[in-house]
Amino acid sequence: MKKTTKGALAAGSAAVLLMGGAGTLAFWNANTDVDGVAVTAGELKIINDNCVDADWVFDSGEDEADKVYAAGDLIVPGDELTKTCTFEIQATGEHLRANLDVTEPSLSGALAPNLTLVDTYQVGGVDLVDGDITEDNDGDVVTANISVTFNGSSTNATQTLAGALSDFTLSLTQDHD
């Protein structure tokens, strides 16, 4: 065999050996088995509500206590119309946090800038701070008070103006930070 052939054969063999070593694991490793887990989701619901059927009622400043607002009744500065409704909370799940709120309300019409919407919530006569609910409230009956107030310091320019509160949704929304 010629020297050049022997040299080429030796170089090729060396290259094959070097490439074969490139895939070798050059560090230690270890592993262990980890058990899986089966999970089931909780729930968050408003049930047994009477919010659609509840009346809008004038504030207690009226001669007639709990006077129900009727279409065509005229309001004056300082009046407050309140809708009080009740519903039950279903709130199950570890670390469940949720918030009650009125969503998508809009005040319209020329009187709208002089109207204010406020929503408050109670369980057993105790205010829910910021409408916050947890799994501890599961089964609780909530009283919601949604009020529209005609600004008591409104000027004569508001006389005979009209305004409206659109239909809205009372929502219970999970908030897990």
N, C-alpha and C positions, 0 to 999 in steps of 0.2 A: 504494500500500500504506500502511496506517495505521502510525503510529509504534509502537503496541502490538504489532501483528503483526510488524513488523520487529524489535522488541526480543525478542519471544518466539522468533522464528526464530534470531536471533543467539545467544541464551542456549542454545537446544537444540543448535546447531552447536558451541558452545564445550564443552558437556558431552560430546558425542560425541568430540570431539578429545581432551579430557582423559582420558576412559575408555580410548581407544585407546592412549594413552601409558603407562597403568598396567602393561601387560604387557611393557614393553620391558626387555631385559636390561641392567642398569646396572653390570655388573662384568665383568672379563675372566675367561676360563677356558681350560684346556688339558686334553688327555687323551693317553693312550698305550695301546698294546695290551699285554696281559700273557698270557704263555703259560700254558696249563693244565698239569695233571700227571696221569699215570696212577699209581695206587698199588695195592699188593698187601699184604695183611695177613700177618703172621708167624703163629706158633703157639706154644702152651704146653700141653704134655701130660706125663702120667706114663704110661710104657709099660713092658711087660715086668716087671711087679711080681709079687712072691711074698708080699705082705702077708697075704692071706687064709689061705694055707697055712702060714705061719711059726708055730712053736710059742711058747708062753709058757715061759720057762726060769727056774729059780731062780738066784739070785746065786751067785757062786763060793765062798761060804762053806759050801757043801754038801760032804759027803764025796764024793759022786758028781758029777764035773764036768759042767756043762751038763745037770743033771737037768731033764727036761721036766715041767712042771706038768700034772697030770691032775686031772680033776674029782674032788673029794673029798679031795685033798691038803689038809692043814691048814698054815696059815702061822703064824709066830710073829713077835713084834716084831723089827724089823731086817731081815726078809726083803724081798727085792726080786725081783719077777717082771718079766722083760724079754722083749719081742717084738722081734726084729731081722729086718728085711726089707730087700730091695733093689729098686730100680727105676731105670729110665733116664729122664732128663729130655730132652724135646724143647723147646727154647727158642730160637726164632728171631724176630728183629725188632730194629731199632735201638733203643737205649735201653730195652731190656726189663728190668724189675725185677719180681721175684716173691718170694713168701714161702711156705715150707713150714710147715705147722702142723697140729696135730690139732684138728679141729673137732667140736663137739657131743658131747664126751665127758661122761659124768656118772658120778659115784661115788654109789652108793646103799646103803641098809642101815645098820644100827646101827654097823657098823665104819667106814663112810665117813669120818667126821671124823678117823680115824687113818690114812687112806690118802692118798698123794700121787702125782699123775701128772706125769711129766716126759718130754718128747720132745726128742731131739737128733738131729742129722744130720751125716754126714760124706761127703766125696768124697775117695777115695784116702787114707783115714786122717786127713784134715785136717778139723777141725770147720768147719761152715758157721756163721758168726756169725749168730745169730738166725734161722737157716734161710733166709738170703737167697740168691736165685738171680739170675743175669743171663744174657744171651745167650751169655756166655763158657762157661756150663755146658751148652750144647747137646751132647748125646751122653754126658754124664757119668753114671756109675752112682752113685747115692746110697744110702748105708746109713742107714736110720732105726732108732733105738733108742727104743722106747716102754716106759717103766718105771712100775710101780706099786710103791710102797714102803710097807710097814707100819711106822709110826713106831716107832723103837727105844726110845723112852721111854714107850711106852704102859703103862698101869697094869693091875693085875689085873682091873679092871672090863671090859677088852676080851676076856677069855677067853670062848671059845665064840660070840662075836658073828660075824655074817656081813656081808659087803659084796659089791658087784659093780661092775664097770666095764662100762658099756653099750657096745654096738657104737658105733664112731665112724668118722669119715672122715679120712683123711690128705689134706690139700688143698694144692694149689699155686695160689696166687692172685696175679694181677698186681697190682702196687702201683707206679703211675707218678705220683710227686709232681712 
